[in-house]
């Protein structure tokens, strides 16, 4: 009994360590909810978050996966061919055809004559019929991403993987182009009807999954002789629904399996040359099979380690047999062509060693430091604060999760859907997200009005659009200091009201704010002290405490300060992002320059030099801060320092470097210096 009591105690600690490390039930629910809201349709290309982010997992090193669904394409199953409706008559329609491969792979035959231009380059004739090549289609995305980002991209299965240098998260980003099929494929009918001892997933959930259909992603069966035309059936929406239906203990065991995979990734690479022999998808398959074949009563806090060992045993059994059944298409052996021979024996030996280590396997690896095993020991030695957060600490963590994801995911472009979301809001979080979306969409309408007035000649018409612009951007200014108040400050700068601009920028510069793109532990502690446990609404806390970056796009070319037009031109269809503190100081400098107040202008320049070294918003993270400083130096005639800033801007591994026009700015200065020298020589 004492051994069992110790097991239960250790399992209880493990549960709470995972709950703190991976996310409490409330935080996971928040992550999932905000992810579900993030689904936008832009020029028929729908962005769908997949992978760990969509499942509610937030772990170091996790990729940011996005499926780009081409809604101008419709895929139908063979039994649908006689029931093509008029609503898809004007779409590009493909029909699934069998192929010489494992179950779960098909070819896509074009039916009808309609085909969008971007697909034509991937269409291949085979006799009298036409198919779309998965390899050619995937290459189009890879080439496009390489051209746009100006970096080398990798392809991994159907995904195009961009470097973690693209943003300040440091994580890689996977893009997968896909087509939607609204029907459930016949290859997976066994999943719908197979006998389940414990009724998971229940019939209601299975029906919901089936109604969601599937997707087709551009990758063939690697064990097949010819993959050129093959596409894989993807169940990404089904998997998300199933993971969301797991109990919190089941979800934490899934996280623990993913954690272990990260911890042994170095060893896998050392033994096999890469980590692909055990993928996160294999881990997901393991947990889904384990949950389906065990009673819910097993998955309790006190049994969490036993459930983890059960999953490890399932995985070892599959490796021993050389057969890992796809969860939806049981006959698809995902180990085929991958786990065999010496690799199979070595992998089995590793898994058996981990299993035999029991609790010791939670202390191996260096990807996460400290390890879970070490954290458990610290708790047993008395560090209970690691697993039992105070109510205000829990409130802070939930708030920060919502704010970060709101800025990253929810910047709505259309007012009506945002208003519809607002009308349906039920909770404090719903109301906050919907309101933020609404005022952001309104601010974009305001910028559109500003752009319309620029080419007009009559003062009356220009005033009409300017008044409309101010009216539409003002609600966002009340909602947050940046981008809200700084957007209004930019409006005042562009309309010549420099004193009003200075007042608003001064508020940003002098007040304490949480920069949600890069939050320090100290700022989180201050936020907790000032705003948590006091009954404030999310919107109030957001208004008082949070800021994000300023962003400009080509659509805002007249609204954006003219000094940044080179940056705006370089990004093309994307956006330039500027941390709020450097932007506020930069705008302050521009105002004093326009007012011919050289003393205060020079003071602002000194402030911007100081901000350059800011740990969270400075030039070490954002190259554009160097550019802002270089522009200011140019304006005061200090060319030597301007060149130095532009050169510093080009150094280091910073996000979005492919958008940096610093080299062009250096070339312009050099050309001007050369021209002046030539003129001087002629005069002499």
Secondary structure by P-SEA (a helix, b strand, c coil): caaaaaaaaaaaaaaaaaaaaaccaaaaaaaaaaaaacccccccbbbbbbcccccccccccccbbbbbccccbbbbcccccccccccccccbbbbbbbccccccbbbbbbccccccccccccccccccbbbbbaaaaaaaaaaaaaaaacbbbbbcccccccccccccccbbbbbbbbccccccccccccccccccccccccaaaaaaaaaacccccccccccccccccbbbbbaaaaaaaaaaaccaaaaaaaaaaaaaaaaaaaaaaaaccccccccaaaaaaaaaaaaaccccccccccaaaaaaaaaaaaaaaaaaaccccccccccccccccccccaaaaaaaaaaaaaaaaccccccccccccccaaaaaaaaaacccccccccaaaaaaaaaaaaaaaaaaccccccaaaaaaaaaacccaaaaaaaaaaaaaaaaaaaaaaaaaacccccaaaaaaaaaaaaaaaaaaaaaccccaaaaaaaaaaaacaaaaaaaaaaaaacbbbbccccccaaaaaaaaaccccccccaaaaaacbbbbbbbbcccccccccccaaaaaaaaccbbbbbcaaaaaaaaaaaaaaaacaaaaaaaaaaaaaaacccccccccccaaaaaaaaaaaaaacaaaaaaaaaaaaaccccccccccaaaaaaaaaaaaaaaaaaaaaaac
